[in-house]
């Protein structure tokens, strides 16, 4: 088998590498394109004629090749058959079993006929996160396993980018996978180059069905989700992602041009809609509409395709075949996650000569099961020394439950339960702590929480929360998945009700019946005449059922649901009733805080809330739960008191069917809901149940306690207290010491104001709550973190993202330590105990740590987390600016409105509203600044670019971010780096000129190249950096020229930014009525061109002909004399209509103005007669130049005309005049006139060719005789 892999990073025009321009290449505006032609010549020697004939015959033979593509995706660290997070077996997936299935699948075809690909998200699970946290230099075992397996190509998923650019490169280089990693839609933000392979061509000799070998070339596009995000930083200014569909269109055409027979889109993307938005994450369907793409290997969604579920939304897309599974005639495979399956695409290729055509295609998924696979031992054991650490961590005991207690959620849609109570309490605990510590402006907002079920029987009959005795790290996964992040949002009462309605839609409507597909449930409903409590689509999928805590609410299933399972609104009904907070109704305009997992897929039920975050970041919900459980274990009971804050409104004695795992029968049959077991099927028991009605409040208040300080401290701190109850709270108090709820003196205990109280010493503190109905509850917290060996913690003044300095008070004569995400700063506290320290701009809504230390005494204070409050946009980060670039890039570190750059007396603003934003600013707006509107782009993740002229090395640049209300950030200042000669300053040029001048700032003895069409001119600058080019090429208006300066430094050629110069039309400079520059009249008889300008000035005189690209010019330079006159002598006279321009420039090379004159006819020569004029003529033909006026005087009569015609035979302009007859001998005078004057007269007489007309005397009325005279010999007829 022979495989040729061609990895081509195709770019046309200039190739730029660190300021170096590769010779022979150019950017789009250069005038020549470098074309690389690779000619492969195969020389066959010794062919006889019959052999040559057989070769020709072979070219016409048709054969069939079976080509197979195997795709994996979203492995998420699942290396083998162990689930280290849960501490259980995972025998239906994992790369070790996947490899076994790959080997079997490859063995079905000839060797080499199969390509193995992976669509990304190899990382991001418990094991890879653990290894990343423990040692960032270690190579992830799953990457080493992929190298061992021998993938042909891989791409990267969105989660690979979570760990940072350097980490990605280190992993790929260390594992040996870099050379097969294709990410076509990601480029370097500075260079525009592809940091990974742009695409790949694999040319292989494949075996046909007849056993012959044919060569087939497969092209592969690799793509990731374009909105690159990292956990701790942004890729702004580092990498740029392109829309996958647009990128695929470009790459597919490239691969076709490069010779690909088959093109595969290896894309980390879900199926998606028919017409996705720009930069959307799920676009596989849209990729199938690109004509050149044959196969899509997809992922990201963790779903399976093809799927046997014919109700899948995928099959509702147009052009999707439910039988062949083809989408728009193309193969698509998506193999779930964690190695559950492999996608298999089979293509039958008809090969005839150089032609390769797909004649049949098939898509399939092969599931990984314990029965059909065995673990590959080499892959399974690749964790090596990590194995023991992973197993130990998963079994680490966080806390112990009280004897006889259990955390479970077997009937989680029937009522509140301890599992969800614990999870929501942990979220309220976190939110209360953070709000009380850092968001005091929200301190009076009610804090609530919402969580969904993680385990509800979807993976197996045992996939429920079932925790006894010890709570381990592995147990937490059944409550909260590893990859969820906790956010706190503001939410109005109206928004809360809509979200509640979504969960309320899980229940069957009372009094309404509809058919079920579930045969067991359907037959029970028919047999017993009662209905399921839960709607069919929710019965086995609780993933969208949110349980809310911190409020009380009721659900009335007698009405049709408002939402469907997916959160789409389907009616105007409302099932939610009686939403209360501490016994008071939650009104629509009431604002609360809700702690919940990050909303990544908002629906119609909760849309908009995702934009109302108060606390956000990469804080894992599972880690918060773990910390909360540890704290509870230190203070007493872990088992939460369930507050039963929500219930169903059902008719009295209403019976319904409930489904629970059969192994919980004993547990369920002891509940108040149990009526009768109906049947058992598939590991589940089906019960008839009722819902007891109790309208009295006999539930004690529910308390969540959160100490604001958990580290050792020497300073007083606050304990935040949240209390919840269906009814109003009557008492909320606390005492030092351990007391129960029946303690007699609670009435005189200290009240808890503002949701908290202050502690000053180590002790047990008991919190007491009582509602208006006398229901009581106590909760204890054990405080043991006061330490006399600590210094008092520093007090920090309000600090914002725009402040230059952080200030406050601390122990005098100690060292203040400030830990920011990027640096540590230390400063000595003065004797009066105040400090003020300059810091770089910090991100709003993040935290820095401040403490003091005394090295002499060996003491430190506790760490104080300081929240960075927002008073405007964050200070932007600027990437290095080089003098060979025409842009500034960086990152605003948030999704802000715009950015501006101020350089000297110019401010560059966005051409889309940036001017108005800048002018409305009250801090940095300066009317003296020149405002230049330009292209400014800020992406959703903060990456920005400002297009502006290349700047000189050493220039200072100020960049500000501007938000939608015109507030500016702190300034970011940068200096332009010298990485090449400065860009040349080129004087403007017009189409009459034959030279170009300019200068290179700080550029003595620099090479300068001028590109005109396909010609290159080179010159050197003088000691002042000035240069000039002279050439014979004719320039035309609108033509693009390019000027580049270059030098050699340390043996490396460096090139400046190429300055593109557009040739101006000289007409645009003409001022017709100028009195400064005057061009005298020019005629076709003139021997010179003259005019006037200021004495001592230089005037350029150009003689031009033609228009557009037919334009030609000859230009001459002349000087004015003391009388301000200039003269240019002509070598030959000019034709009428020739355009003459005079142009003058400023000293700095700019064109001041021009004037023009069109050559006109000179004073006409004496006209001639085409024929002599006789005494009988009434028509006279006069010959003169064109465009004159002929005056013909015969005797006392004058005739004129301007009308002429051109006689080609005689090459003459002939003017025709109609006249009266006159006497022979009458004097004739002919002149020709134009703007230049009147010709000398032609004088002649009428020639007698017949008797003159008689002279008749005047005849009067009544005369009978006519008298007159005639010439002798004439007679009268």
GUTIDREN-122135 format. One record per residue (C-alpha): residue in one letter; x, y, z. Coordinates in pm, whole numbers, plus 50000, padded with zeros to 5 digits. Example, Ala and Ser with C-alpha at 12.3 -4.5 7.8 and 13.67 -1.06 7.14 Angstrom:
2
A512304955050780/S513674989450714/
//
This chain:
1277
X500005000050000/X501345034449913/X499975065650081/X500915100849983/X499735127850221/X499775163550098/X499085189950356/X498665222550174/X498315256250342/X497315274350025/X497725311950006/X497925334349705/X499725367249656/X502095381649923/X503495357050172/X504325375150497/X506515360450767/X507495383651050/X507695414050829/X509435395750546/X507925396050199/X508765364850003/X510015374749659/X507715366849375/X504595367649591/X502165395849657/X498945404949825/X495715408149632/X496585442849513/X499905433249357/X499985429748986/X501485395548937/X500375362149078/X502945336449166/X501835303249028/X503445271249145/X503245243248893/X504365208748987/X504885187048684/X505245150248755/X506595132348449/X506525094548438/X508915080748181/X508225045848059/X511095031147857/X510955000547640/X507254999047566/X506484979847256/X503544990447050/X501344962547182/X502164972247542/X501265008247469/X497974996547329/X497264976647643/X497905007247855/X495465027347647/X492904999747686/X493404999648063/X492595036548070/X489155028147935/X488494999648180/X485975004848462/X486534990248806/X484854994249148/X486555003149474/X485014999949820/X486175028950037/X485255030150405/X485375059550647/X485285052951023/X484465082451245/X484665087151621/X483785118351815/X483425133652162/X485515107252337/X485785130552638/X488645111852800/X486855078252810/X489945057052759/X488825023252888/X485905005253052/X486175022953385/X484065052753484/X486525067653731/X484185095253833/X481365071953934/X483625043354034/X481685018753815/X482264998453500/X481645014353162/X481534984352932/X479474999252649/X482045024252533/X485565036952580/X488415040052331/X489925006252422/X486734988852300/X486335013352014/X489765003051887/X488714966551891/X485634975251685/X487734996751448/X490104967751385/X487194944351309/X485544969751082/X488764976750893/X489384939350845/X486234936650632/X487914955150345/X491364952650183/X494154969050380/X494335006050310/X490745009650188/X489665024650523/X490225059350667/X489895065151043/X488965100151162/X487995117751486/X485785148751508/X487125163651831/X486325168852199/X488815142452303/X489305161252632/X486975174752902/X485925148753152/X486865139353505/X490095121253406/X491485147153165/X490575175553402/X492315157453688/X495495152453486/X495385188453363/X495065201253720/X497805178653852/X500465183753583/X500025205653278/X503245192453126/X501955156553120/X500635143452788/X497075131352815/X496965093152786/X493985094052551/X496015113952298/X498815088452324/X496235061352265/X494955078551951/X498505080051818/X498875042951890/X495585034851713/X496775052451399/X494115077651312/X494505092150964/X493225126751062/X491645144251357/X490185178351424/X489665197351749/X486425202651940/X485405233052137/X486555217252464/X490125212652344/X490345250552351/X489225252052716/X492765245852834/X494655272852646/X496545275252319/X499915264752463/X498355234052622/X496755223352294/X500055226152107/X501965208252384/X499505179352382/X499475175252004/X503245178351971/X503915155552267/X501555128552144/X502705130751782/X499255140351655/X500125175551536/X500855163751182/X497365149351138/X495405177151312/X493305196851066/X491485228451172/X490605246050849/X488545274151001/X491055286951259/X493865311251175/X496485330351367/X495045364451453/X498295382151374/X499715364151074/X496595349750916/X498355316150886/X496835282950993/X498415270551319/X497115235751242/X496755219450901/X494525239450672/X493395207850493/X494745174150394/X495035153650077/X495625116350113/X496435097949792/X496365059949825/X496505029849604/X493305011149691/X492354976049591/X489384971949362/X486854944149382/X488754926549104/X491984928149301/X493714955349102/X495164987249247/X493875021949161/X494885055549297/X492265075949482/X492755109949642/X490725119049950/X490525155450064/X489725163150426/X488435195450577/X488735198250958/X486605222951153/X485805233951506/X483125256751649/X484305291651548/X483475309751874/X486635298752050/X486475301452428/X488785291452710/X488095286453079/X490605311653201/X491315334352906/X490135344652564/X491615336852225/X491155372952119/X494215384551930/X495555348751931/X493255328351709/X490335337051485/X487555312451403/X485625313751076/X482055302651011/X482155265650929/X479835266950628/X481645295750459/X484985280050535/X483895246250398/X482785262050070/X486245277050024/X488165246350134/X486095222449922/X486875242349609/X490565242949698/X490655205449751/X488895199449420/X491435221349243/X494195201849418/X492875169149279/X490605154649547/X488285127149423/X486345124949750/X485935153150003/X485165147150372/X484075174250615/X485475163250950/X483595188651158/X482975192151530/X479375201951479/X475875188651535/X473235184051266/X471665218351307/X468895236651121/X468315241150752/X469715276550742/X472005282451042/X473055316851155/X476615328651099/X479115311451333/X476435287151454/X477755256151626/X475545229651459/X475835230551079/X476315194650955/X473065195950759/X474115228650594/X477475212850501/X475665185850302/X474305213050073/X477805221949953/X478125204149615/X481775194049649/X481415177649993/X480625140349982/X480725129750350/X480265147450685/X481725132051003/X479985151851277/X479835153751657/X479415178751943/X475755170852016/X476515137052181/X473675122851972/X473565093251736/X473075095551362/X471835075951176/X469195068651437/X466405043151437/X464155068351610/X462015079151318/X460475106851527/X463865124051549/X463905160551447/X466715151651207/X464225133850983/X462005164550966/X464665183750775/X464065185350398/X466085161150190/X466695135850470/X465955100050365/X464615077650646/X465645046350459/X469175054650338/X469775080950610/X471325103450345/X471035141050390/X470685158950060/X472215128049907/X475295129450129/X476535106350407/X476455119750763/X477555100751074/X477595111951438/X478765086051690/X477445098952022/X480015103952295/X482485085452519/X483065058652258/X479515045252251/X479725038951878/X481695043551560/X480255059151248/X480805039350931/X480435053550579/X480805029950283/X481335044449938/X481395023649620/X483615042049372/X483595036448999/X487105042748869/X487715047648498/X491075062148403/X491405094448598/X487685095948667/X486365086149013/X482625085649069/X480515075249370/X477995049549247/X476655037649581/X476805049749941/X475735038150284/X475815052350638/X475725032050957/X476525032451327/X478145002951499/X477485003551871/X480134993952123/X478874967752366/X480434944452617/X479364915052403/X480664925952064/X483994940652175/X487004933552389/X489264959652537/X492554964952361/X494924959752653/X497544984352535/X495005012352510/X493195002352829/X496405004553032/X497645037852903/X496705056753220/X499755040753372/X500645057953698/X497525079653685/X495305049253739/X495735046954114/X495245084354165/X492045084453961/X490595054754148/X491465069654486/X489915103554409/X486625088354297/X486335068454619/X487345097354845/X484745101155121/X483425136455157/X481115129855449/X478985103655624/X475215103155628/X473415097155953/X472535060656014/X469255050255854/X469145079655612/X469275078955234/X469535104254953/X467295092854669/X465105106554391/X463055076354283/X459815096254259/X461305130254189/X458355143253984/X455895134154257/X457255155654537/X460235173554682/X463095151554802/X466295153355002/X468565148854699/X467265179754521/X467025198754849/X470735192954913/X471685203054558/X469625235054564/X470785243454915/X474395242054794/X473585266854519/X471785290454757/X474715287054999/X477175297154727/X475025325954600/X474395339154951/X478095338855028/X479105356154706/X476315382054712/X476955390655076/X480705392955015/X480985410054680/X477585420654544/X476115440454829/X473885459854589/X471855427354557/X471815419654929/X468075425954964/X467135403954670/X465525370554756/X467855342054659/X466335310854508/X467735280854322/X466755257254042/X468175223353946/X467325195053711/X467715157853768/X470965142353653/X470015105953722/X466525092953648/X466905058153501/X468005067853152/X471295048453161/X469965018253344/X467355007953595/X469835017453868/X470535051853729/X468975071154018/X470335089454317/X470845062654579/X473345073354845/X473675055355179/X476255058455452/X479215076255285/X479045103755024/X481975100854783/X483145121654490/X481675094854264/X478255098554427/X478155135354334/X477845127053966/X474385112454024/X473345146154167/X475245170053941/X477295163153630/X480945172353624/X480835198053344/X478135222053468/X478975257253582/X476985276653839/X475675311253747/X473535335553940/X470985355353738/X468445382053815/X464925370553740/X461595388353759/X458465373053901/X456985371453552/X460045353253416/X460005329553712/X456385319853649/X457125311953284/X460045289753380/X457905272253642/X455255266053376/X457755245553177/X458215221153465/X454465221853533/X453955208653179/X455325174653286/X451925163153417/X449015147253237/X445965169353213/X443235158153451/X440045149053267/X441695146752927/X442755114552760/X445115107852475/X446625075452339/X449995063352464/X452705045152270/X453925028152591/X451964995652578/X452374988152951/X451055021553064/X448355021752796/X446974987952900/X446984997353270/X445085029553199/X442505009752999/X442234982553263/X441945004253573/X440435035653425/X443035058253580/X445755078753414/X449485083153448/X450425112853661/X453265121253423/X452945128653050/X454465102252827/X457305123752687/X458395132553043/X457925098153198/X461415085353123/X463165118553066/X463305142853358/X466155163353214/X463995194153160/X462165192353494/X463485220153715/X462935218454089/X462935253154247/X463785261254607/X463555293454802/X459955298954696/X456765279054738/X454505271254443/X451645249054332/X450945231154005/X447395226453875/X447295198453611/X443565203853547/X444585228053272/X446355219552948/X450125225652966/X451565258952859/X454805243852718/X455875211952547/X458775190352659/X461315211552468/X460145244452619/X458125256352321/X454975275052414/X451895256252297/X448995273352476/X447975303652680/X447045282552983/X448675286753322/X449155257953565/X451325276053819/X449545291254119/X450385306254458/X454025315354407/X455225328854743/X458455339954904/X458355337855285/X454565338355278/X454275368455047/X453165366154687/X455825369654418/X454565396954188/X455455399753819/X457685430053873/X459465415954177/X463185409454114/X464925379254263/X468265361654222/X468315325954095/X471315302754133/X471285276353862/X473535259453612/X474635281553323/X471795285553073/X473345274252744/X470205265152554/X467455289652649/X463945280752540/X460805301252507/X460175293652876/X463345309753011/X464695330152723/X466295363052817/X467425352253162/X470745340553016/X471585377252955/X470925387353320/X473895371453494/X475175386253820/X477755359553904/X479345339053632/X482555320953550/X483995286153543/X482855275853890/X481715239853870/X478405232154036/X479665198154143/X482655213954321/X480295237854501/X478165208354611/X481265190154738/X482395220154944/X478915224755087/X478705188455195/X482105191055364/X480985221755554/X477775204755665/X479745174955788/X481835197956009/X478755213656168/X476525183656217/X473855167556002/X474315164855625/X470805152655557/X468795183555468/X465405190855610/X463145188355305/X460915218855293/X458285204355054/X457945238754898/X455995226854594/X452955204754552/X450305194254304/X446705206154317/X444715174154258/X441075165354327/X440425148254657/X440935110254632/X442235114254273/X444075082554173/X446865080553918/X449565056553803/X453165061553915/X456205042353789/X459155034554021/X462125010254008/X461034976354141/X463934974354385/X462345003954571/X458964986654625/X459394983955001/X460335020455022/X457435032954811/X454825011454977/X455585028955306/X454815063255160/X451585082555195/X450995079954818/X450815041954794/X447445026154712/X448034994454514/X450684977254306/X449244972153956/X452004953353773/X455714949153731/X457474951353396/X460994957753270/X462424962753617/X459784988753709/X456704986653928/X453515004753839/X451375016854130/X447985032254179/X448625062154403/X446875092154555/X448085126254660/X447155135255019/X445675169755054/X446945190655341/X446305227755325/X447815234555663/X451375246455697/X453055222855940/X456485223655779/X459275240655970/X461235269255811/X464195258755600/X467605273855679/X470705277155462/X473775290855641/X476875303655462/X479945316955646/X481565344155438/X485025334055557/X486165297955569/X489925303055570/X491755309855898/X491165345756014/X491835369656297/X489045393856203/X485305392556269/X483235380655976/X479645375055883/X477505344055865/X474955347555587/X471545332755666/X468775324655421/X465415312555554/X462525298755350/X458985289955445/X455545287355291/X454365311855556/X455785344055689/X458755342255924/X458005354456277/X461455350556435/X464955347156297/X467515346856578/X470845332556687/X472855324657000/X476385313957082/X476265277757190/X474365246057109/X470585248857162/X467535230457036/X464365245356892/X462495242957222/X465005264157413/X462965287157641/X464905319157583/X464775321257202/X462445351157231/X465215371857388/X468015358657163/X469725382056919/X467825390156601/X469475383856265/X469315415856056/X470045418455683/X470265381055633/X473285375755853/X475165381056177/X478775386556277/X480955361756464/X484105371156658/X485295338456809/X485395301056764/X482205285356893/X479015267156802/X476355291156683/X472705280856669/X470275297956430/X466585296756513/X463635303256280/X459915302656356/X457025310156123/X453695326056210/X452135291656265/X454655282156531/X456685258456314/X460265259556439/X463675249956311/X467255253256429/X470515248956245/X473995248856391/X477295260156251/X480635252356407/X483075281456374/X486685271056426/X488695292556188/X489635321256423/X493385321056469/X495265343656711/X498415339256507/X496945357656212/X497195394456134/X493935413856091/X492715411955737/X493095443555526/X490085465755455/X489895474155087/X488055503954943/X485625499454657/X487695488954356/X486535489953996/X487715478753657/X488585514753567/X490505524853877/X494225529853840/X494965522054205/X493615499454477/X493475515454822/X492455508055180/X493735502155531/X495855474655681/X498175466555969/X500905493455968/X504465483855873/X503435450955714/X503755439755355/X500605441755143/X500265413154894/X497885415554599/X497325384254392/X495735389954052/X495125362653795/X498345372053616/X500735386853874/X501555391854241/X502275426754375/X503825435754708/X504035469654879/X505035481455226/X502195495855436/X503085529655580/X502975538555948/X499435552355935/X498135519555795/X496895531855457/X497865519255114/X497375528854751/X498875505654488/X498825509754110/X497465479253928/X496865470353565/X493215470853465/X491335441553617/X488275424453471/X484905435653602/X482995410453808/X486115389853884/X488135388054203/X491635394954327/X493105383754658/X494555408154910/X496365400355236/X499205413255453/X502245395555590/X504965402555844/X508025382255751/X509895391456068/X507175377256292/X506225350256043/X502585361356041/X499995366255771/X496425378055757/X493635358755598/X493065362655229/X490425388255131/X488715383654800/X488045417454642/X485415419954374/X486175442054076/X483065463254030/X482095476953692/X482045513853608/X482575509753235/X484175485752987/X487175464753082/X490615477252986/X491405461452650/X494485440752588/X496525451052285/X498535426052087/X502015437551980/X501755463751705/X504325462251426/X505195489051177/X504555465850881/X500865460950973/X497845482350897/X495765471451192/X495635469351569/X494255437751727/X493575427152080/X490815416952313/X488305437752503/X487925408352741/X484155410652709/X481485416552448/X481665454452435/X480265478552178/X483385492852016/X487015502952051/X488885534251944/X492555542351887/X494095576451946/X497385583551768/X498825618551787/X495985642051693/X493815615751522/X491225592251667/X490155561551470/X486555551151536/X484165525651393/X482395535751074/X479255520451222/X478285544751495/X481715549351652/X481805586651590/X478565592551779/X479755570852069/X483035589852093/X481435624252071/X478975614952347/X481805604752581/X482405628652870/X485925618552964/X488185614252662/X486325632652386/X488435661352255/X487035683351976/X490615690851864/X491105654651759/X490595646251394/X488005618151375/X488635591351112/X485895565351062/X487255531350972/X486515494350992/X486375483451356/X485165448751444/X484575433851790/X483555397151803/X481235381952061/X484215369452262/X485945403452260/X488435399551978/X488845432851804/X490565447351503/X490985483751402/X492045490551045/X494275520951013/X497355532350819/X500625515350914/X502275534751193/X505895544951237/X508045524651473/X508115541551810/X504675557351772/X502555557152087/X499075542552050/X496215546352298/X493285522252281/X490005525152472/X486935502952478/X483625521552453/X480315507052571/X476805513752445/X476345543752673/X479665559052562/X481595550552880/X485275544352814/X487615519152968/X490985525453118/X493475534052850/X495785507552711/X498975522152568/X501365505052333/X504365515052123/X504685504251762/X507505479051729/X510145481651456/X510115448751266/X510795461950916/X511405495450748/X508615520150809/X505975520850541/X506955545350266/X505145578650248/X504295581949881/X503285615049729/X500015614649545/X500285608549176/X498055616748883/X497665600548545/X499725627148366/X502935618248547/X505965597048469/X507525597748813/X506695589649173/X508345604649479/X508165599549851/X510215591150155/X510725563750412/X510655577850767/X513925570450944/X514925551250636/X518295561350491/X519725538250226/X516595516650213/X515575496949905/X512235507349762/X510295487149503/X507555501149280/X505115477049117/X503345489748802/X501305462648636/X503845435048564/X506895457248598/X509025463148905/X511245493348957/X513815495449234/X515615524649387/X517335534849710/X516495562449954/X518955590550016/X520305599350358/X517065617850436/X514975587850338/X513725603650016/X513245584149695/X511995589549343/X511105567649047/X511055577748680/X509415555448424/X507935555348077/X504815536048167/X501565554248108/X499465557048422/X495705557948406/X493155570348656/X492095544048908/X495165522648849/X496705506449160/X500405509049224/X502285493549515/X505385506849686/X507335485549936/X510445494350134/X512845466750235/X516145461450408/X518275433250540/X518865428950912/X520865400651063/X520855383550727/X517055384150698/X515245404750438/X512485425850590/X509725443250402/X507515471950506/X503785472950480/X503035476050107/X501525509850032/X498845507649770/X498625539549570/X495685547749348/X496435569549047/X494265600549059/X492655616848760/X494285650548689/X490805663748610/X489975661548980/X492605688149058/X491555712948791/X490235746548914/X488865763448600/X488775798648741/X492045798348930/X493915831448932/X496985815649092/X497785791348814/X496945804248466/X497425786548134/X497385809247830/X495515801647512/X497005774247298/X496175768846934/X497265745446663/X499575773046548/X501235778646886/X504955772546918/X504915773347295/X502835767947607/X502885796247855/X501155808148167/X501735822848509/X502285810748868/X504145824149171/X507685835649098/X510235808549158/X507675780949146/X507855748148958/X505135739848709/X504475706248545/X503095708648192/X501455677948043/X500215672347688/X497565644847688/X495445625247449/X492695599347491/X490575588047788/X490595559448039/X493125532347956/X493705548847618/X494985579347798/X498535590547711/X500575619547838/X503905636647801/X504945657248101/X507565684648128/X508835705048419/X509425742348392/X510045770748636/X508495804948662/X510645835648614/X510775867348820/X507665879348638/X505825847848750/X505655835148393/X506515800748268/X507145789447911/X507475755247753/X508565754547388/X506925728947163/X508865706246933/X505845704546705/X502525721446687/X499585705246863/X496465692046707/X493165708646772/X491445691547070/X494685681747248/X494315685947626/X497095704747801/X497425705448182/X499545726548412/X500005712648766/X501795724949080/X502695707349408/X503375716849768/X506895712249898/X505715680250077/X504675665249744/X500935670049762/X499275683149447/X498005718549503/X495935723649192/X495895721148817/X494455739848524/X493795728748171/X493255741447821/X492055723447511/X494055732347200/X491885752646968/X492305763246609/X494575792746541/X493545823446334/X492315808946004/X494355812745690/X492845831945401/X489925811245270/X489755800444908/X486945795344662/X486155761244538/X485155777644207/X485295813444085/X482105832644142/X480235843243828/X477535868543770/X475045840143737/X475915820444055/X473495817844343/X475615792244534/X479145799344652/X481495772344794/X484265784745023/X487165763245147/X488555769445496/X489455751045817/X486705735646026/X484815753346298/X485035788146157/X482495813846045/X482665823945677/X481725859545585/X481105865545211/X480585901545101/X479455907444739/X479145943844675/X477075957744959/X475555924345061/X477085901845327/X476395864845368/X477605842845662/X477605806045760/X479205781846010/X477925750845838/X480435729445656/X480975694845530/X484125674845491/X485065663245143/X487165631745177/X488385632344817/X489885666844840/X490425665845219/X488795699545251/X486145715945473/X483635732845243/X481185760045349/X478215766345118/X476445800345099/X473325809644903/X473635844144737/X471835867344500/X473125872944147/X475085904344094/X476775923343819/X480035911143686/X482985929843818/X481355934344157/X483965932244434/X483885900244646/X485495898544992/X485725864945181/X486975860845539/X487085831945792/X486765838346168/X487085817946490/X487905825046852/X491495831846758/X490625859346508/X489725867146150/X491745856345849/X493195878745590/X490485886745331/X490235870044995/X489325897944746/X488085890244398/X485355900644150/X482335884443993/X483275869043661/X481045875843364/X479875844543194/X476675859043049/X475105893143007/X474585911243332/X471075917043443/X469575949643297/X469305980043516/X465615989743535/X464596023943646/X461946028043909/X458466021343783/X455566041843914/X451856034743920/X450316044843590/X453576042543392/X453136027043055/X456816026342964/X459666008043148/X463066023343103/X466556013043194/X470006005143060/X471905975342926/X475455968942824/X476305974342460/X475675944742243/X473175932242496/X469605930942401/X466345926342581/X464165896242535/
//
